[in-house]
Amino acid sequence: MKVLYSCLSKSWGGMEMFTITAVKELLNRDIETELACIKDSPIHHEAIKNDIKTISIKSFNYFNPIQIIKFFKIIKHMNYSLIHTQYSKDLWLLVPALKIAKSKIPLFLTKQMGSFIIKKDYLHKKLYKRVTKIFAISNVIKKNLIETCPVDEDKIIILHNAVDTKKFSPENGHRGKIRKEFQIAENEIVIGMLARFTPGKGHEEFLFAASELNKKYDNLKFMIVGDPSRDEDNYGLKIKKLAGTYKLGDKIIFTGFRTDTVDILSSMDIFAFPSHSEAFGIALVEAMSMSLPSVCSNSDGILDIAINGETSLLFENRNAFDLKEKLEILIQKQDMRKELGYNARQRAIQYFDLKFLSDKVIEYYKKFHN
């Protein structure tokens, strides 16, 4: 079996990170896999770093005849068994190229993001008709697909994103290393969030909750992990300025972008996931796999992951005061933190493990590959 994967994105976020994870897993299983990506994009650099063979293009618009012809030649000569894209925009390149090549190989799409635009016109019908199966990463994405795209429900399969639960395991984390780096005392409770600095991730609500809790408890530290998204440096500065306005001082830690996620999560005691709207939430699954109890907004794809009172405490979306209240419950109840953390890891292993979900993907590959 030979797979062409594609993700023609210039950004670096959950979709792009998961693409690299998925390709590496296929390669680990001795499935020959190549990745189509934008030249010099973050995902291109990450693929090279991980010794993934790439097919790179300089740029890509919705309809680009030159790139279509290039991919027609690649498909014609490379003898792929199937194509799997993580980015629906890629269909504008892949479907015409397959048509010109007169190739009938399966075409899979993982739908990572929802859309607010109705795409049921003639051209979109032609594109989506060529797709063999669509993997929706959550129930809210499946619902959005049915509402906005010209696809029947029986073409859609719920297939969550996954994490390596063996890697993201409490026994692998170096809790003391990170706490020493940021001068966190052993008796201090660390409440952390991990997200790109971009509107809608809930940074404002997190800082409000931090400021309120800081007035009442003197043994708390608040950790924000991540960097601004592309072209959103001003938003990052705004959030740091807000922390100053709340006079959090040395109680707030901005770590910046980190690659040692396992160690970072192991240094935390409570994980906050205050995102307003999330298709899934891979950072939340990573935290759960690390046995962290969490406080999450009760919205969208988060509801596929967290179970209120079992793995997490859910708070009303965008309600900073409710976030503060739920965090305070976990601050006060160490036994509940342990119970939720244990249940969280069990759920991550059972439903979101990389090996388990990769097995399911490969089953579909084999089912539709002639």
N, C-alpha and C positions, 0 to 999 in steps of 0.2 A: 504494500500500500504506500502510495506517495501523495502527500497532502500539500496543497498550497493554502497557506493561511494569509489573511490580509487584514490590515488595520492602517488605512491611509489617513492618519491623524497627525496633526502638528503639536498636539497638546501632550501633557503627561499627567495622567490621573488614574482612577480605578480601572477604566476600560483598557488603557494601554498597559498598565501593570499586569492585569490579568491575562492579556494576550501573550506577554512574555512567559508568564507562568504556565499557560496552557501549551504553548509551543515546546517549552522545556520538558514538560511532562510527556508529550508525544515522542520527543527525541529520546527520552529516558526509556521509553518502551520500544525502542528500535523501529519507530515509524518515521520514515524519511519525510521531513517537513521543512518547507521553505517559507519565509515571511515576506510578503509584499508590504512596503512601507515608504513613507516620504523620505527622500534623501536628507540627511543631516537633522532629522527630527529627533526628539528625545527617545522615541521607541527604536529608531534606527541605531542610535548610539548604544542603547541598552542591549539590542540584539547582537551587535558586534562584540560587546563586552562578554556576552554569554555564548559566543561561538555559534550563533544561529546564522545559517545561510540566508542572505537577504536578496530580494529583488527590489531595487529602489528606483523611484521616479522623482523627478525634480519638483513637480507640482501636480496638483490635480483639482480640476473643476468638475462640475456636475456632468458636463458633456465635453470630452476632450478627445477629438478624433485621433490625434497623434499617439496619445497614451493607449487608446483602445486598440489601435493597430499594433503597437508594441506588445500589448498583452495577448492579442490574438496570436502573434508569432510565438510567444512564450508558451501559451496553452497548446498550440499546435505541435510544438517540438519537445516539450518537457514531459509529456505522457503522465500527467497527474491523474490520480484515481478519483480525487474530489477536491472541491474548494470550500473553505470555511472562512467566512468573514465575521469580524466582531463589530463592524461599522456599516450601518445600512447605506450610507452615502457611497460606499464602494460598489454597490450594485450597478451604479451608472457607468462604471468601467467594466466590471466583470461580466454582466449580462450581455452587452453588445459584443464583447470579445468572444464569449462562448458561442454566440449566435453566428458570428462570422466564421469561427473555427468549425462550425457544425458539430460541436461537442455536446454530448448528452450526459456528461459526468455529473454526479450530484453536486448541488450548491446549497450549503448550509449557511444560515445567518443566525448569529446570536444577537438578540436585540437587547442592548445595554441601557439605552436611554429612551424615555418617552418623548412624545412630540405633541405640540399644541396645534399643529397644522394638519388639516384633512388632506390625505394623499390618495384619493380614490379616482383620479383622472385616468385617462387612457394610457399615458406613458407609465404611470406607477403600476397599473394593472398588468402591463407587459413585463415590467421588472419583477414584480412579486410572483407572477405566474411561473417564472423560471426557477424560483427558489424551491428546493426540495422540502425542507423543514426549517421552521424558525424556533430557536431556543429562546424563550423569554426568561429573564433572570429572576423574575418575581411575578406574583399575581397582578400587581398594579401595572406592570409592563404588558402582561398578556391582555388585560382589559384595555389598555391604551392602544395596543396593536389592532384589536378588533374594532375600536372606535375610529381610528385614524387611517388605517391601511386596508387595501383591498385583499384581505386574506380571510379564509374560512377558519373557524376555531379549530377544526381537526388538523390543520397544518401547524398548529402551535403546540409546543411542548414546554412545560415548566422545567427549567434546568438551572438551578442556582449557580452563582459563582462559588468558587471553592478556595480553601486555604489548606496548606500542608500542616495538618494537625500534629504531625510528628516534630516538625520544626517549631511550630508555635505551641510549645509545651512548657509548663512552668519549670520543669526540670532543666530546661535549656537556658533559662534567663539568668543573667547576672545582676540581681537586684542591687547589691551593694555597690557595684561599679558605677551605675548611673546616679545613685543617691549620693555617693562620694563626690562625683563630678559636679553636682549642683548643690552640694553642702546641705543635704536633707538629713535631718536627725532621724534616728531609728523610731522614735516615738511619734513622728509626724505622719499624718495621713495625707497621701498624695492623691488628688483628684485630677485626672487628666483627660484631655481630648486630643484626637489625632485627625487632622483635616487640612486640606488646602485652605489658604486664606482667600476665600471667595464668598461673596454675599450668599446667604442662605444656609451656611454650614452651622449657624447658631453661636458664633463667637460672642455676639453681643449678649445673648441670654446667659451664656456661660460666665462672662465677666460680671454681669449683674448678680448672679447667684453667688459667685466668689466673693464679691464685695459685701453682700449681706451675711454670708457665713463667717467671713473674716472678722466681722464685728462681734461675733458671739463666741468663736473658738480661736484659741491661740496656737493650736497644734496642726494647722492645715497648710498645705502647699498646693498650688494650682499650676498644672503643667499644660502648655499648649504646644503641640508638635506639628510642624509643617511650615511651608513657605507660601508666599503669594503665588497665585496662578499667573500664567502669562499675561502681561499688561495689567496686572492688578496690584502693583506695588503700593499704590496710594491707599488701597483698602487695607493692606497690611499695616501701614503707618497709622491709619485711622484706629485700628484695633489696639495697637500698642499705646496710642494716645489715650484711648478710652480706659485702658488699664491704669494709666497715670492719673486720670481724672478720678477714678475710684480709689486712688491712694493705696493700691495693693503692694507697692514697694517690692521688697524681696520675697513676698508671699507668692508672686506670680513668676513663673519660669517660661520663657520663650526659647525653645530648644533649636528652632529652625528645622530645616529638612534633615532627617536622620535615616541612615540605612540600617542601623542596629535596632530595628523595630522590636525584636524579641526582648532585648535588654531594656528598652524604653518601657515597654508594657509591664515587664516584671517589676519595675520600680514603682508602679502605681498600685493603689489600694482600691480605687473606684474609678470606673471608666464612664465618661459622659459622652453621649452621642446625641447632641441637640439639633441635628440637621432638620431643616424645615421640610425638605422634600428629597427623598433618596430612592433611586430605583432599586437599590439593594443595600449596600453598606458593608463593603469588605473589611474595613477597619474594625467595625463592630464584631464581625465573626472572628477576626484575629484576636481581639481582646477576650472574647468568650473562650476561644481555644486556649488562651493563657490563664483560664480560670478566674477571670476578673468579673465581679458583679458590675452591673451597668445601670445607668439611668438614661433612658432613651425617649425621644419624642414619639408620640403615638401616631406615626404617619407612614403612608405608602409602603415601600419595600421593607422598612424596618419591621413591619408586622409579620413578615415571613420569617424573621430571624429571632426576635426577642419575644419571650412569653412573660407577660406581666405576673409578678409574684413567684415565678419559677426560676427564670434566668436573670430577670431584670425588673426594675420598676419603671413603668411608663409614665410620662408626664404629658400634659396637654401641650400640643404643638405650639411653639412660639411663646408659651407662657413662662416667662423667666422666674416668676415667683413660685410656680408649681415645680419647676426644675429645682429651685432652692429647697423646697419642702421635701422632695423625694431624696435629694442628696443628703439632707440632714438625717433622714431616717437611717440611711446606711452609715453615716458618721457615728450615730449613736448605737447601732446594733451590729457589733462585730460578728456575732453568730449568724445573722442574716447574710452578711457579706460572704462568709464562708459557704453557706448553703447555696446561695445564688451562684457563686463562683464555681462550685462543684457541678451544679446542674448545667451551667453554661457550657463547660467543657464537654460534658456528655452529649449535649445537643449538637455542639460543633462537630464532634466525632461522628455522630449518627447521621447528620443531614448535610454537612458542608465540607466533608473531608475530600481533599483533592483526588486521592486514589479512587474513592467511591464514585465521585461524579465523573472522573475521567473514564472509568469503566463504562458508564452509561453512554457517554459521548461516542466511545469507540464501538459500542453495540449498534448505535444508529449508523455510524460510518459503514459497518459491515453489512447491516441490513439493506442499505440502499446502494451500496457499491456492487456493481455487476462483476 
